[in-house]
């Protein structure tokens, strides 16, 4: 089985997750790279796609990457975000990713917290409609932490098992 871990990372959070996922992949030929540097995508049996949640969705670079994946490709999405796990913004981002993957086989999703740039938090604190999220995002400092990275490794192992079975 040939596996690609592709990602876009703005602050380094998603890269940490990508590295943990890559490290957890065993008994397979594997590669890791920025999504914009990936090539020969049809050669892979499974592609992990990682991104930071931005405005409840995927960054434009990841949208382009997902839309360009070969039809029928098995994919697993992972994301970092300032919200609590299971929060509305992260869930909405995964729905967005899945909606772009209509011709793909989505194996699963995984999200964890990641530190948010202070400038973004400061700007959102000034807007009443975003203040609650900005306050929540302040508590993401220190993430992804070791527990998050272990959860990412478990996600990778589960996706590998699932992809081999299908």
C-alpha positions in Angstrom: 0.0 0.0 0.0 1.3 3.4 -0.9 0.3 6.3 1.3 0.7 10.1 1.1 0.4 12.5 4.0 -0.3 15.9 2.5 -0.9 19.0 4.4 -1.1 22.8 4.5 0.2 24.5 7.7 0.1 28.1 8.6 1.4 28.1 12.1 3.1 24.7 12.3 0.2 23.0 14.1 -1.0 21.0 11.1 2.6 20.0 10.3 3.0 18.5 13.8 -0.1 16.5 13.2 1.1 15.4 9.7 4.4 14.3 11.2 2.6 12.2 13.9 0.4 10.6 11.3 3.3 9.8 9.0 5.3 8.3 11.9 2.3 6.0 12.7 2.1 4.5 9.3 3.7 1.1 9.2 4.2 -1.6 6.7 3.5 0.7 3.8 5.4 2.8 1.3 4.8 6.3 2.5 5.6 10.0 1.7 4.9 13.3 3.4 4.8 16.7 1.7 3.0 20.0 1.5 -0.2 19.6 -0.6 1.1 22.1 -3.2 4.2 19.9 -3.7 2.4 16.6 -4.2 2.5 15.0 -7.6 1.5 11.7 -9.3 -1.5 11.5 -7.0 -3.0 8.5 -8.8 -0.1 6.3 -7.6 -1.3 6.4 -4.0 -3.8 4.0 -2.3 -4.6 6.4 0.5 -4.0 10.2 0.9 -4.2 11.9 4.3 -5.2 15.6 3.8 -4.4 18.0 6.6 -5.4 21.6 7.0 -5.9 24.4 9.6 -9.6 25.3 9.9 -10.0 28.9 8.6 -13.4 30.6 8.6 -15.1 27.3 9.2 -13.6 25.7 6.1 -10.5 24.7 4.3 -7.8 27.1 3.2 -8.0 27.8 -0.6 -4.8 25.8 -1.2 -6.4 22.7 0.3 -9.7 23.2 -1.6 -7.7 23.2 -4.8 -5.8 20.1 -3.7 -8.9 18.1 -2.7 -10.7 19.1 -5.9 -7.8 17.8 -7.9 -7.6 14.3 -6.3 -8.3 11.4 -8.7 -11.8 10.1 -8.7 -12.3 7.2 -6.3 -9.2 8.0 -4.2 -9.3 7.0 -0.6 -8.8 10.0 1.6 -8.7 10.8 5.4 -9.0 14.4 6.5 -7.3 15.9 9.6 -7.4 19.4 10.8 -6.2 21.7 13.6 -8.4 24.4 15.0 -8.7 26.8 18.0 -12.1 25.4 19.0 -12.8 22.7 21.5 -12.9 19.2 20.0 -16.3 18.6 18.5 -16.9 22.3 18.2 -19.2 23.7 15.6 -16.4 25.4 13.6 -14.3 22.3 13.3 -17.3 20.1 12.4 -18.4 22.6 9.7 -14.9 22.5 8.2 -15.1 18.7 7.9 -18.5 19.0 6.3 -16.9 21.4 3.8 -14.1 19.0 3.1 -16.4 16.1 2.6 -18.6 18.1 0.3 -15.6 18.8 -1.9 -14.8 15.0 -1.9 -17.9 13.8 -3.7 -16.0 11.6 -6.1 -13.6 10.3 -3.4 -13.8 7.6 -0.7 -13.6 9.4 2.6 -12.2 7.0 5.2 -12.6 9.4 8.2 -11.8 12.7 9.9 -9.8 13.8 12.9 -9.5 17.2 14.4 -7.6 18.6 17.4 -6.8 22.0 18.9 -4.0 24.1 17.7 -2.7 27.4 18.9 -4.2 30.4 17.0 -2.1 33.4 16.0 -2.5 36.1 18.6 -3.2 38.8 16.0 -6.3 36.8 14.8 -7.6 36.4 18.4 -7.0 40.2 19.1 -8.9 41.1 15.9 -11.8 38.8 16.7 -12.1 39.9 20.3 -13.1 43.4 19.0 -16.1 41.9 17.2 -19.0 41.0 19.4 -20.1 38.2 17.1 -16.7 36.5 17.3 -15.7 37.3 20.9 -16.9 33.9 22.3 -14.8 31.9 19.8 -11.8 34.2 20.3 -12.0 33.6 24.1 -12.2 29.8 23.5 -9.3 29.9 21.0 -7.1 31.6 23.7 -7.2 28.3 25.6 -5.7 26.4 22.7 -2.2 27.5 23.7 0.1 24.5 24.0 -1.8 22.4 21.4 -1.3 20.2 19.7 0.1 18.5 22.8 1.5 15.0 23.3 -2.0 13.6 23.9 -3.2 15.2 20.6 -0.3 13.7 18.7 -1.0 10.2 20.2 -4.6 10.6 19.1 -3.4 11.5 15.6 -1.3 8.3 15.5 -4.3 6.2 16.6 -6.3 7.9 13.8 -3.7 7.0 11.3 -3.6 3.4 12.3 -7.4 3.2 12.2 -7.5 4.8 8.7 -4.8 2.4 7.5 -6.8 -0.6 8.7 -10.0 0.7 7.2 -8.3 1.5 3.8 -6.8 -2.0 3.6 -10.2 -3.6 4.3 -12.0 -1.7 1.5 
